[in-house]
């Protein structure tokens, strides 16, 4: 089963709780798709988190008109936001 990593998502804000739930569900789907291997919960958690954050950065980039040459800026903004 996929373990919840509260160390990464410290705090009780709705944003963090919502992020945790989305990542948990995605990690579980990835785990199921790969045959439910044992002992790899952390790997699936990090893969799911990475996928989710990349999608958020891409959506933000698109919402702001897909400015050419600035995609990395949106990735950094998402990472900076998640660090808090």
C-alpha positions in Angstrom: 0.0 0.0 0.0 1.1 3.6 -0.7 2.3 5.3 2.5 1.4 8.9 3.1 4.5 11.2 3.4 3.5 13.8 5.9 7.1 15.0 6.2 6.9 16.6 2.8 3.4 18.0 3.3 3.7 19.4 6.8 0.9 21.6 7.9 -2.9 21.4 7.9 -3.9 23.9 5.2 -6.6 22.9 2.8 -4.1 23.3 -0.1 -1.6 20.9 1.4 -4.4 18.4 2.3 -5.8 18.6 -1.2 -2.3 18.2 -2.7 -1.7 15.2 -0.5 -5.0 13.6 -1.6 -4.3 14.1 -5.3 -0.8 12.8 -5.0 -1.9 9.8 -3.0 -4.5 8.8 -5.6 -2.1 9.2 -8.5 0.6 7.2 -6.7 -1.9 4.5 -6.1 -2.9 4.4 -9.8 0.7 4.3 -10.8 1.4 1.5 -8.3 -1.6 -0.5 -9.6 -0.6 0.0 -13.3 2.7 -1.5 -12.5 1.4 -4.6 -10.8 1.3 -3.5 -7.2 5.0 -4.1 -6.4 5.9 -4.2 -2.7 8.4 -1.8 -1.1 8.3 1.0 -3.6 5.8 3.4 -2.0 8.2 6.3 -1.8 9.1 5.9 -5.4 5.5 6.1 -6.5 4.8 9.0 -4.2 7.6 11.1 -5.7 6.6 10.1 -9.3 3.1 11.2 -8.6 4.1 14.4 -7.0 6.4 15.3 -9.9 3.7 14.5 -12.4 1.2 16.7 -10.6 3.5 19.6 -10.1 4.6 19.5 -13.8 0.9 19.6 -14.8 0.2 22.6 -12.6 3.2 24.4 -14.0 2.1 23.7 -17.5 -1.5 24.9 -16.8 -0.2 28.1 -15.3 2.1 28.7 -18.3 -0.9 28.1 -20.6 -3.2 30.4 -18.5 -0.7 33.2 -19.0 -0.6 32.9 -22.7 2.1 30.3 -23.2 4.9 32.9 -23.3 7.8 31.6 -25.4 11.0 30.8 -23.6 9.5 31.1 -20.1 8.3 27.5 -19.4 11.1 27.0 -16.8 10.0 30.1 -15.0 6.6 28.5 -14.3 8.2 25.3 -13.1 10.3 27.2 -10.6 7.3 29.2 -9.4 5.4 25.9 -8.7 8.4 24.5 -6.9 8.9 27.7 -4.8 5.2 27.7 -3.9 5.3 24.0 -2.9 8.3 24.6 -0.7 6.2 26.7 1.7 
